[in-house]
Amino acid sequence: MAATIPSRSPWVEQLAPLGDPAPIDADLTTHVVVVGAGIAGASTAFFLLHHSELDVLLVERGRIGSGATGHNAGQLATYFERPLVSLIEEFGFDRTMNSQRALDRSWDQVGDIVDAIGTDLGIERFTGYLGMYTLNHVVTHLRHSALRRAADIDVPELLVADDTPFLGDLPAELDGLYTLAPRDHILDTLGTSDRRYCALLCEPCGVGNGALLVQHIIGHLQAAYPQRFRYADHTRIDCITLHADHAESTTTTGHTISSQRVVLCTNGYLHHEVVNLAGEPIDVEGHHRLIGTVGFMAGFLEPGQPGPLANSFIRNLEIGQDTPYVYVTRRKWDGPEQSLVCFGGPEYELESAEYDVDAGFPTAVVQEVDRDLVPLSYPTRPTGLPYDFTWHGLMGYTGNKVRLIGPEPRNPVLLYNLGCNGVGFMPGILGGDRIGRLLAGHQLELTIWDPPA
């Protein structure tokens, strides 16, 4: 695909001036090194300092907003990348539903961060809507609701059009988990004129600028913990050597960081080496070479602030097939009475181990947005108009599309909060809280995120 349009992220656009780079320029000793200053790394540093008395060094190979945190859809969501039924088959009912319950509570961790920083971070929380049009879509989500009900977790509202052709095919055991409504109400709520859509799921949702949040978190930590926190950018880790009770991380400039723990908060496609001198070799494939998908997004500014929205539309006949879902978000924007409307959906497998977040935006993808996304999700916008922002980001998944949060079984000096960032940045914030509590000595219940032995 020929790239003819510059890639320009709205989230990076909102950052305050970053100032001069501040790389590590000498050997250092600290309690914990957190590698990666995206939303996962910044949250991990925040909760480590909040829950413990440990000293924390946060290192970033680039600048704030230079990775996936500054090149995403900016959504806050509390659902998994895989159906609950699939997760239960792999991890069991209790472990899976404990994880869903914890993810639902991750809004509390967001609140902890916002309260501590004490400033308006532009995070808006509201109800988002998922549009569905086949029996498979509806039954899959009703079964999710049944599992949530069995685990005594809040059940989301699901509306089905009263003229839906497959009403009689809905299993009787799922009665009471959905409400009938006029189709026009469903279409109006979704903001679409596509009359295929006959059902919608109402889910807690939010929008926010993850890169700006990271910038505020780091600024807060520097002011609140000047003796215990240090941030360094332009600092790339070359090798992490693990001993029984400490680690030595060397930078590409030859400096060594000695620490009791190292936490990887990365998105894959890295080049550092991990050497375990206190046990079996550690297979770094899971966090070095994640399954790479590049997501493409486009946005435009429109006058007025009618309120936030986040609507998604399933396009596969069955959930789990290859066609990506379409989404549209709207949020307040800088300037007098403006909103930013963003579209996402096009995805392409990464063709090599190298990914350039600043590479140009393909013209063909703009045409795809105009042809397939805008008429479905935001039909009031005429197609063919220019976009104020066009950007892309790497969605790095672990092999089973479940995030890794916790200590490496072969050597707990190394910990993870990484992977599976295709569902908003809430799991990274939740992971930061879990790491902070673990290293503060708390006992935590088993979840699907615990690294496998």
Buried (B, 14 or more C-beta within 10 A) or exposed (E): EEEEBEBBBBBBBBBEEBEEEBBBEEEBEBBBBBBBBBBBBBBBBBBBBBBBEBBBBBBBBBBBBBBBBBBBBBBBBBBBBBBBEBBBEEBEBEBBBBBBBBBBEBBEBBEBBBEBBEEEBBBBBEBBBBBBBBBBBBBBBBBBBBBBEEBEBEBBBBBBBBEBEBBEEBEEEBEEBBEEBEBEEBBEBBBBEBEEBBBBBBBBBBBBBBBBBBBBBBBBBEEBBEEBBBBBBBBBBBBBBBBEEBBBBBBBEEBBBBBBBBBBBBBBBBEBEBEBEBBEEBEBEBBBBBBBBBBBBBBBBBEEBEEBBBBBBBBBEEBEEEEBBBBBBBBBBEEEEEBBBBBBBBBBEBEEEEBEBEEBBBBBBBEBBBEBBBBBBBEEBEEEEEBBBBBBBBBBBBEBBBBBBBBBBBBBBBBBBBBBBBBBBBBBBBBBBBBBBBBBEEEBEEBBBBBEE
